[in-house]
Amino acid sequence: MRLGVLSDIHANLPALEAALEALRREGVDEVLVLGDLVGYGPHPKQVLGRLIKEGLPALAGAWDLRVAYPLPGDLPEGVGKATLAWTRSQLSERELGYLRSLRLSYRKGLGQGRLVASHGTPGRPEEHPDLLGPFSALLPLLERYGARIALLGGRHLPLARRVGAGLLADPGSAGLSLSGEPGADAMVLDTESLEVRFLKVPYDLGPLLFDLRAWGLPPVLEKVYRTGRFPQQG
């Protein structure tokens, strides 16, 4: 099976549309979305509407849970905190209910093993394993879930790593890429050969930046969309 994988859309509708179109051109059999559908960007309602219309399987990310539930503890001051209440205010009870309905993990049996997907560590969407860490720390991730493939979104950086006979991968961020290059990240995975191909999909920034300014959202986001990095990064 050729699987298209997206993650971290972060309420960026033009990026989502461009990434979906690119995956269609690739002829993938299915598309899986690894969470953080909302937060930061100006299109939370539109992004959820598109995913619901497409009927794509999506998982809950940490941002989806923050928006859907009044979780204890405040976010530190910054871009995230500045967009949280606004994002929640844009969504209807039906859309908030959709976020609450999202599962924390996805499992699928394959011919040669199991695929497990989540935002961050399964069951803990705010915990992001270091996919560049030692082999001895990564192999238990596969063994714990009896998985040949583990797809773990949330770090906003595309990365795939073979661990023994298995694979761990993060598709990067469709809507808020931090790879140092603007555009939407998407991943195509052959679940039999474990061949991975990362796509960097350009999209029109004009409508995104117009809506960002129109809603008075933090202007630093404009720099992130243009450069693929937060300004404080080197």
WOBEL-V77603 format. One record per residue. RES is the residue in one letter. SS is DSSP state (alpha for helix, beta for strand, coil for the rest). Layout:
BEGIN
res,ss
RES,SS
RES,SS
END
This chain:
BEGIN
res,ss
M,coil
R,beta
L,beta
G,beta
V,beta
L,beta
S,coil
D,coil
I,coil
H,coil
A,coil
N,coil
L,alpha
P,alpha
A,alpha
L,alpha
E,alpha
A,alpha
A,alpha
L,alpha
E,alpha
A,alpha
L,alpha
R,alpha
R,alpha
E,alpha
G,coil
V,coil
D,coil
E,beta
V,beta
L,beta
V,beta
L,coil
G,coil
D,coil
L,coil
V,coil
G,coil
Y,coil
G,coil
P,coil
H,coil
P,alpha
K,alpha
Q,alpha
V,alpha
L,alpha
G,alpha
R,alpha
L,alpha
I,alpha
K,alpha
E,alpha
G,coil
L,coil
P,beta
A,beta
L,beta
A,coil
G,coil
A,alpha
W,alpha
D,alpha
L,alpha
R,alpha
V,alpha
A,alpha
Y,coil
P,coil
L,coil
P,coil
G,coil
D,coil
L,coil
P,coil
E,coil
G,coil
V,alpha
G,alpha
K,alpha
A,alpha
T,alpha
L,alpha
A,alpha
W,alpha
T,alpha
R,alpha
S,alpha
Q,alpha
L,coil
S,coil
E,alpha
R,alpha
E,alpha
L,alpha
G,alpha
Y,alpha
L,alpha
R,alpha
S,alpha
L,coil
R,beta
L,coil
S,beta
Y,beta
R,beta
K,beta
G,beta
L,beta
G,coil
Q,coil
G,beta
R,beta
L,beta
V,beta
A,beta
S,beta
H,beta
G,coil
T,beta
P,coil
G,coil
R,beta
P,coil
E,coil
E,coil
H,coil
P,coil
D,coil
L,coil
L,coil
G,coil
P,coil
F,alpha
S,alpha
A,alpha
L,alpha
L,alpha
P,alpha
L,alpha
L,alpha
E,alpha
R,alpha
Y,coil
G,coil
A,beta
R,beta
I,beta
A,beta
L,beta
L,beta
G,beta
G,coil
R,coil
H,coil
L,coil
P,coil
L,beta
A,beta
R,beta
R,beta
V,beta
G,coil
A,coil
G,beta
L,beta
L,beta
A,beta
D,beta
P,coil
G,coil
S,coil
A,coil
G,coil
L,coil
S,coil
L,coil
S,coil
G,coil
E,coil
P,coil
G,coil
A,beta
D,beta
A,beta
M,beta
V,beta
L,beta
D,beta
T,coil
E,coil
S,coil
L,coil
E,coil
V,beta
R,beta
F,beta
L,beta
K,beta
V,beta
P,coil
Y,coil
D,coil
L,alpha
G,alpha
P,alpha
L,alpha
L,alpha
F,alpha
D,alpha
L,alpha
R,alpha
A,alpha
W,coil
G,coil
L,coil
P,coil
P,coil
V,alpha
L,alpha
E,alpha
K,alpha
V,alpha
Y,alpha
R,alpha
T,alpha
G,coil
R,coil
F,coil
P,coil
Q,coil
Q,coil
G,coil
END
